[in-house]
Amino acid sequence: MNTRRIVLITASLLIMVSLRAQNRLEISLEEAIRYAVDNNRQLKSASYAIQESRASHIATIAQGLPQAEASYDYQNFFNAEAQLGLMKFEFNPTSNLNFRANQLLFSGSYIVGLQMSKLYKEISEVNFQKTDADIRAQVINSYSLVLISQRSKEIIKQNVVNMEEVLSKTQALVTVGILDETDKDQISLQKAMLENAVRTAERQVEMAINLLRLQLNVPVTTEIILKDNLLNLMVSADVENTIQGIFDINRNFDYRLMELQTSMAAKQLNMERVKFLPTAAGFFNYIEKIKKPELDFQPKSVIGLNISIPLFSSGSRYFNQAKAQYHLRSVENQLSMVADQLHIQESQLRFNLKNAMEQYEVQKENIALAQRVYDNVLLKYQQGVASSLDVTTANSNILQAENSYTMAIMQVLEAKTAMDKLLNKLN
């Protein structure tokens, strides 16, 4: 009985460990990007759009290839009779097996429609690539945000530890009469404020992780452990290479999409123009007469040609062409606007990245300076020369310096991601 209980307990523990392992995700930034790309629903929808456009393109091609159909009919005239002069004959039941083949010979609409379906396929593919780049940028920013939030929380927690040490020493100095009880209260208040800040920081960390969970498409119960740390991401960022990167507008997804939209508008104009042209199609028809009528003058096989020539449409074709012409001009104007906006955006993003790097270097120096000031003030405080207000002020300054340094790192990473996305380096 004891052995059976041990087996059951062991099995239960193994199941619990297995479930915990399934709800735990240890992931680096590169792994997070791949995971998001593989599991993101938005990207899956974009991939389905590509498959749909390819199928549509093939279906359009098939419309210009030979078409064939077969049909069967049966007719019963209920013994009806007809008289032709002195001749009298009865309508016998008839039954036919028909086979018809068609081949489109010329159609301007078909040719332009084929070109438009190809363009639609290209638009779907570029949309997929743009969505992929958007997801990568979102994951990079979310991953960095989690690291930023975690670092901010750890900084505040360390400040709480520092304040606890200062409070302990203050209590000792108050006991011997070197400091007043007010000094102790001031330090206690600062410590309480920091403890409240820790709780706020913990909530911010959870919010950042939830955002990352959403982008990775994992359950909210999944515990996410980040393998990379913030400083390593900063070191490996290679910001200088991004700043020196050459902007090729033809590789930018927004510009490529606008170019394709312009080409589509041009094809729509051509579609309206070819409506003035005739359409020609050939056909072959064969009838196998299973039940023949009494009088049958219809041949079994027929080959023919259909030509449709547009003559008069009360001006609708002309004005539809004019409408398409104005639409093309509008899209071409938008293409020029997008080009100008992208060049301005490139200049702004380069400036943002350079400025973020400068701020990062400044804030890195400020941390060391704030730490030296805090150590000096704390020493004077323990000697009774500085007040508790000086200590709390110096502690607030070092906390602010740490936060500014952390924010500077985040600004660099965000600016680099934005620049990489513009330069199409995320894919």
C-alpha positions as CSV (number, residue, x, y, z in Angstrom):
1,M,0.0,0.0,0.0
2,N,2.8,2.4,0.9
3,T,4.6,1.5,-2.4
4,R,1.4,2.4,-4.3
5,R,1.1,5.7,-2.5
6,I,4.7,6.5,-3.3
7,V,4.1,5.7,-7.0
8,L,1.0,7.9,-7.1
9,I,2.8,10.8,-5.4
10,T,5.8,10.5,-7.7
11,A,3.5,10.4,-10.8
12,S,1.6,13.5,-9.6
13,L,4.9,15.4,-9.0
14,L,6.1,14.5,-12.5
15,I,2.8,15.7,-14.0
16,M,3.1,19.0,-12.1
17,V,6.7,19.5,-13.2
18,S,5.7,18.7,-16.8
19,L,2.8,21.2,-16.7
20,R,5.1,23.8,-15.2
21,A,7.7,23.2,-17.9
22,Q,5.0,23.7,-20.6
23,N,4.0,27.0,-19.1
24,R,7.6,28.3,-18.9
25,L,9.3,29.9,-21.9
26,E,13.0,30.8,-21.6
27,I,13.8,32.8,-24.7
28,S,16.4,35.1,-26.2
29,L,15.6,38.1,-28.4
30,E,16.4,36.2,-31.7
31,E,14.3,33.2,-30.5
32,A,11.4,35.6,-29.5
33,I,11.5,37.1,-33.0
34,R,11.4,33.6,-34.7
35,Y,8.7,32.4,-32.3
36,A,6.5,35.4,-33.0
37,V,7.0,35.1,-36.8
38,D,6.0,31.4,-36.6
39,N,3.0,31.9,-34.4
40,N,1.6,35.4,-35.1
41,R,-2.0,35.3,-36.4
42,Q,-1.6,38.5,-38.3
43,L,1.3,37.1,-40.3
44,K,-0.6,33.9,-40.9
45,S,-3.5,35.9,-42.4
46,A,-0.9,37.7,-44.6
47,S,0.4,34.3,-45.8
48,Y,-3.1,33.2,-46.6
49,A,-3.6,36.3,-48.6
50,I,-0.5,35.3,-50.7
51,Q,-1.9,31.9,-51.3
52,E,-5.3,33.4,-52.3
53,S,-3.6,35.8,-54.7
54,R,-1.6,33.0,-56.3
55,A,-4.8,30.9,-56.7
56,S,-6.6,33.9,-58.2
57,H,-3.7,34.5,-60.7
58,I,-3.8,30.9,-61.9
59,A,-7.6,31.1,-62.2
60,T,-7.2,34.2,-64.3
61,I,-4.7,32.4,-66.6
62,A,-7.1,29.5,-66.9
63,Q,-9.8,31.8,-68.3
64,G,-7.8,32.2,-71.5
65,L,-7.1,28.5,-71.9
66,P,-9.4,26.1,-73.8
67,Q,-12.8,25.5,-72.1
68,A,-15.0,22.4,-72.6
69,E,-18.3,21.3,-71.3
70,A,-20.8,18.5,-72.0
71,S,-24.5,18.4,-71.5
72,Y,-27.4,16.1,-72.0
73,D,-31.0,16.9,-72.8
74,Y,-34.3,15.1,-73.3
75,Q,-37.5,16.5,-74.8
76,N,-41.0,15.0,-75.0
77,F,-43.7,16.7,-77.0
78,F,-46.6,14.5,-75.8
79,N,-47.4,13.1,-79.3
80,A,-47.9,16.6,-80.8
81,E,-48.4,16.7,-84.5
82,A,-47.7,19.2,-87.3
83,Q,-49.0,19.4,-90.9
84,L,-46.9,20.8,-93.7
85,G,-49.0,20.9,-96.8
86,L,-50.3,17.4,-97.5
87,M,-47.7,16.0,-95.2
88,K,-48.5,15.2,-91.6
89,F,-45.8,14.2,-89.1
90,E,-45.6,13.6,-85.4
91,F,-43.0,15.2,-83.0
92,N,-41.1,12.3,-81.6
93,P,-39.2,12.5,-78.2
94,T,-35.6,13.7,-78.8
95,S,-32.5,13.2,-76.7
96,N,-29.1,14.7,-77.4
97,L,-25.6,14.5,-75.9
98,N,-23.8,17.8,-76.5
99,F,-20.1,18.6,-76.3
100,R,-18.8,22.2,-76.7
101,A,-15.3,23.6,-76.7
102,N,-14.3,27.3,-76.6
103,Q,-11.0,29.1,-77.0
104,L,-10.6,32.8,-76.3
105,L,-8.6,34.2,-79.3
106,F,-8.4,37.9,-78.3
107,S,-9.6,39.9,-75.4
108,G,-8.0,43.1,-74.1
109,S,-9.8,42.7,-70.8
110,Y,-8.3,39.2,-70.4
111,I,-4.7,40.5,-71.1
112,V,-5.0,43.4,-68.7
113,G,-6.8,41.3,-66.1
114,L,-3.9,38.8,-66.2
115,Q,-1.4,41.6,-65.6
116,M,-3.6,43.0,-62.7
117,S,-3.8,39.5,-61.0
118,K,0.0,39.3,-61.2
119,L,0.3,42.7,-59.5
120,Y,-2.2,41.7,-56.8
121,K,0.0,38.7,-56.1
122,E,3.1,41.0,-55.8
123,I,1.1,43.3,-53.5
124,S,0.2,40.4,-51.2
125,E,3.8,39.3,-51.1
126,V,5.1,42.8,-50.2
127,N,2.3,43.1,-47.6
128,F,3.5,39.8,-46.0
129,Q,7.1,41.1,-45.9
130,K,5.9,44.4,-44.4
131,T,3.9,42.6,-41.7
132,D,6.8,40.4,-41.0
133,A,9.0,43.5,-40.4
134,D,6.3,45.2,-38.3
135,I,6.1,42.1,-36.0
136,R,9.9,41.9,-35.7
137,A,10.0,45.6,-34.7
138,Q,7.2,45.1,-32.2
139,V,8.9,42.1,-30.6
140,I,12.2,43.9,-30.3
141,N,10.6,46.9,-28.7
142,S,8.5,44.7,-26.3
143,Y,11.5,42.5,-25.4
144,S,13.5,45.7,-24.6
145,L,10.6,47.1,-22.7
146,V,10.5,44.1,-20.4
147,L,14.2,44.4,-19.8
148,I,13.9,48.1,-19.1
149,S,11.0,47.5,-16.6
150,Q,12.9,44.7,-14.9
151,R,16.1,46.9,-14.6
152,S,14.1,49.8,-13.2
153,K,12.5,47.5,-10.6
154,E,15.9,46.1,-9.6
155,I,17.3,49.7,-9.3
156,I,14.5,50.7,-7.0
157,K,14.8,47.5,-4.9
158,Q,18.6,48.1,-4.5
159,N,17.7,51.6,-3.3
160,V,15.4,50.1,-0.8
161,V,18.3,48.0,0.5
162,N,20.5,51.1,0.7
163,M,17.8,53.0,2.6
164,E,17.5,50.1,5.0
165,E,21.2,50.3,5.7
166,V,21.0,54.0,6.1
167,L,18.0,53.7,8.4
168,S,19.8,51.1,10.6
169,K,22.8,53.4,10.9
170,T,20.5,56.4,11.6
171,Q,18.8,54.4,14.4
172,A,22.2,53.8,16.0
173,L,23.2,57.5,15.7
174,V,19.9,58.6,17.1
175,T,20.4,56.2,20.0
176,V,23.7,57.8,20.9
177,G,22.3,61.3,20.4
178,I,24.3,62.3,17.3
179,L,21.1,62.6,15.2
180,D,17.5,63.6,15.9
181,E,14.5,61.4,15.7
182,T,13.4,63.6,12.8
183,D,16.3,62.3,10.7
184,K,15.1,58.8,11.3
185,D,11.6,59.7,10.3
186,Q,12.9,61.3,7.1
187,I,14.8,58.2,6.1
188,S,11.8,56.0,7.0
189,L,9.6,58.1,4.8
190,Q,12.0,57.8,1.9
191,K,12.2,54.0,2.4
192,A,8.4,53.7,2.4
193,M,8.2,55.7,-0.8
194,L,10.7,53.5,-2.5
195,E,8.9,50.3,-1.4
196,N,5.7,51.7,-3.0
197,A,7.7,52.4,-6.1
198,V,8.9,48.8,-6.2
199,R,5.2,47.6,-6.2
200,T,4.5,50.0,-9.1
201,A,7.5,48.8,-11.0
202,E,6.4,45.1,-10.5
203,R,3.0,46.0,-12.1
204,Q,4.8,47.7,-15.0
205,V,7.0,44.6,-15.5
206,E,3.9,42.4,-15.7
207,M,2.2,44.7,-18.2
208,A,5.3,44.6,-20.4
209,I,5.4,40.8,-20.2
210,N,1.7,40.6,-21.1
211,L,2.4,42.7,-24.2
212,L,5.2,40.3,-25.1
213,R,2.9,37.3,-24.5
214,L,0.4,38.8,-26.8
215,Q,2.9,39.2,-29.6
216,L,4.3,35.7,-29.1
217,N,0.7,34.4,-29.1
218,V,1.2,32.4,-25.8
219,P,-1.3,32.0,-22.9
220,V,-1.3,34.6,-20.2
221,T,-0.3,31.8,-17.7
222,T,3.0,31.3,-19.5
223,E,6.0,32.3,-17.5
224,I,8.5,34.2,-19.8
225,I,12.1,34.2,-18.8
226,L,14.4,36.5,-20.9
227,K,17.8,35.1,-21.7
228,D,19.3,38.4,-22.9
229,N,20.0,41.4,-20.7
230,L,19.7,45.0,-21.5
231,L,23.4,45.9,-21.6
232,N,24.2,43.0,-23.9
233,L,21.6,44.2,-26.3
234,M,23.1,47.7,-26.2
235,V,26.6,46.3,-26.9
236,S,25.5,44.2,-29.8
237,A,23.3,46.9,-31.3
238,D,26.0,48.1,-33.7
239,V,24.5,51.5,-33.8
240,E,27.2,53.1,-35.8
241,N,26.6,50.7,-38.7
242,T,22.9,51.6,-38.7
243,I,23.7,55.4,-38.7
244,Q,26.0,54.9,-41.7
245,G,23.5,52.7,-43.5
246,I,22.4,53.8,-47.0
247,F,18.8,54.4,-47.5
248,D,17.5,52.8,-50.7
249,I,13.9,54.0,-51.1
250,N,13.1,51.2,-53.6
251,R,13.7,48.6,-50.7
252,N,11.2,50.4,-48.4
253,F,8.0,48.4,-48.1
254,D,5.7,51.5,-47.9
255,Y,7.2,52.9,-51.1
256,R,7.1,49.5,-52.9
257,L,3.4,49.1,-52.0
258,M,2.7,52.6,-53.2
259,E,4.6,51.8,-56.5
260,L,2.5,48.7,-56.9
261,Q,-0.7,50.7,-56.2
262,T,0.4,53.1,-59.0
263,S,1.0,50.2,-61.4
264,M,-2.4,48.9,-60.5
265,A,-4.1,52.2,-61.2
266,A,-2.3,52.3,-64.6
267,K,-3.6,48.8,-65.4
268,Q,-7.1,49.9,-64.4
269,L,-6.8,52.7,-66.9
270,N,-5.7,50.2,-69.6
271,M,-8.7,48.1,-68.6
272,E,-11.0,50.9,-69.5
273,R,-9.2,51.6,-72.7
274,V,-9.4,48.0,-74.0
275,K,-13.1,48.1,-73.6
276,F,-13.1,49.9,-77.0
277,L,-11.5,46.8,-78.6
278,P,-13.3,43.8,-80.1
279,T,-13.3,40.4,-78.4
280,A,-12.9,37.2,-80.5
281,A,-13.4,33.6,-79.5
282,G,-13.6,30.3,-81.4
283,F,-15.8,27.4,-80.6
284,F,-16.5,23.8,-81.7
285,N,-19.8,22.1,-81.0
286,Y,-20.6,18.4,-81.5
287,I,-24.1,16.8,-80.9
288,E,-24.6,13.1,-80.6
289,K,-28.3,12.5,-81.3
290,I,-29.5,9.6,-79.1
291,K,-33.2,10.0,-80.1
292,K,-33.7,11.8,-83.4
293,P,-36.7,13.7,-84.5
294,E,-38.6,12.6,-87.6
295,L,-37.3,15.5,-89.6
296,D,-33.7,16.3,-88.8
297,F,-31.7,18.9,-90.7
298,Q,-29.2,19.8,-88.0
299,P,-25.5,18.7,-88.6
300,K,-23.7,17.0,-85.8
301,S,-20.5,19.1,-85.8
302,V,-20.2,22.9,-86.0
303,I,-17.1,25.1,-85.8
304,G,-17.4,28.8,-85.6
305,L,-16.0,32.2,-84.5
306,N,-17.6,34.9,-82.3
307,I,-16.5,38.5,-82.6
308,S,-18.0,41.1,-80.3
309,I,-17.5,44.7,-81.4
310,P,-18.5,47.5,-79.0
311,L,-20.3,50.3,-80.9
312,F,-22.1,52.7,-78.7
313,S,-22.3,53.1,-74.9
314,S,-23.8,56.6,-74.5
315,G,-20.4,57.9,-73.4
316,S,-20.0,55.5,-70.4
317,R,-16.8,53.9,-71.7
318,Y,-15.3,57.3,-72.4
319,F,-16.1,58.8,-68.9
320,N,-15.0,55.6,-67.1
321,Q,-11.7,56.0,-68.9
322,A,-11.4,59.6,-67.8
323,K,-12.2,58.6,-64.2
324,A,-9.4,56.0,-64.3
325,Q,-7.0,58.6,-65.7
326,Y,-7.7,61.0,-62.9
327,H,-7.4,58.2,-60.3
328,L,-3.9,57.4,-61.8
329,R,-2.8,61.0,-61.5
330,S,-4.0,61.0,-57.9
331,V,-2.0,57.8,-57.1
332,E,1.1,59.1,-58.8
333,N,0.8,62.3,-56.7
334,Q,0.6,60.1,-53.6
335,L,3.6,58.2,-54.7
336,S,5.6,61.4,-54.9
337,M,4.3,62.5,-51.4
338,V,5.3,59.1,-49.9
339,A,8.8,59.5,-51.4
340,D,9.2,63.0,-49.9
341,Q,7.9,61.8,-46.5
342,L,10.2,58.8,-46.4
343,H,13.3,61.0,-47.2
344,I,12.2,63.4,-44.4
345,Q,11.6,60.4,-42.1
346,E,15.1,59.1,-42.9
347,S,16.7,62.4,-41.9
348,Q,14.6,62.6,-38.7
349,L,15.4,58.9,-37.7
350,R,19.1,59.4,-38.2
351,F,19.0,62.5,-36.1
352,N,17.0,60.7,-33.4
353,L,19.5,57.8,-33.3
354,K,22.5,60.1,-33.1
355,N,20.8,62.2,-30.4
356,A,19.9,59.1,-28.4
357,M,23.5,57.9,-28.6
358,E,24.7,61.2,-27.3
359,Q,22.2,61.2,-24.5
360,Y,23.3,57.6,-23.6
361,E,26.9,58.7,-23.3
362,V,26.0,61.6,-21.1
363,Q,23.7,59.6,-18.8
364,K,26.4,56.9,-18.4
365,E,28.8,59.5,-17.1
366,N,26.0,61.0,-14.8
367,I,25.6,57.7,-13.0
368,A,29.2,57.6,-11.8
369,L,29.0,61.3,-10.8
370,A,25.7,60.8,-8.9
371,Q,27.2,57.7,-7.1
372,R,30.2,59.7,-6.0
373,V,28.0,62.5,-4.7
374,Y,25.8,60.1,-2.8
375,D,28.8,58.3,-1.2
376,N,30.2,61.7,-0.1
377,V,26.9,62.9,1.3
378,L,26.3,59.6,3.1
379,L,29.8,59.8,4.7
380,K,29.1,63.4,5.9
381,Y,25.7,62.3,7.2
382,Q,27.3,59.5,9.3
383,Q,29.7,62.1,10.7
384,G,26.9,64.4,11.6
385,V,27.8,67.1,9.0
386,A,25.0,66.5,6.5
387,S,21.3,66.2,7.2
388,S,18.9,63.5,6.4
389,L,17.4,65.7,3.7
390,D,20.8,65.8,2.0
391,V,20.9,62.0,2.0
392,T,17.4,61.6,0.6
393,T,18.1,64.2,-2.0
394,A,21.3,62.5,-3.1
395,N,19.6,59.1,-3.1
396,S,16.8,60.6,-5.3
397,N,19.5,62.0,-7.6
398,I,21.2,58.7,-8.1
399,L,17.8,57.0,-8.6
400,Q,17.0,59.6,-11.2
401,A,20.4,59.1,-12.9
402,E,19.9,55.3,-13.0
403,N,16.4,55.8,-14.5
404,S,17.7,58.3,-17.1
405,Y,20.5,56.0,-18.1
406,T,18.0,53.1,-18.5
407,M,15.7,55.3,-20.5
408,A,18.6,56.4,-22.7
409,I,19.3,52.8,-23.5
410,M,15.7,52.2,-24.4
411,Q,15.7,55.3,-26.7
412,V,18.8,54.1,-28.5
413,L,17.3,50.6,-29.0
414,E,13.9,52.0,-30.2
415,A,15.6,54.5,-32.5
416,K,17.8,51.8,-34.0
417,T,14.8,49.5,-34.5
418,A,12.9,52.3,-36.3
419,M,15.9,53.1,-38.5
420,D,16.5,49.4,-39.3
421,K,12.8,49.1,-40.2
422,L,13.1,52.1,-42.6
423,L,16.3,50.6,-44.2
424,N,14.6,47.2,-44.4
425,K,17.2,45.5,-42.3
426,L,14.8,43.6,-39.9
427,N,14.0,40.8,-42.4
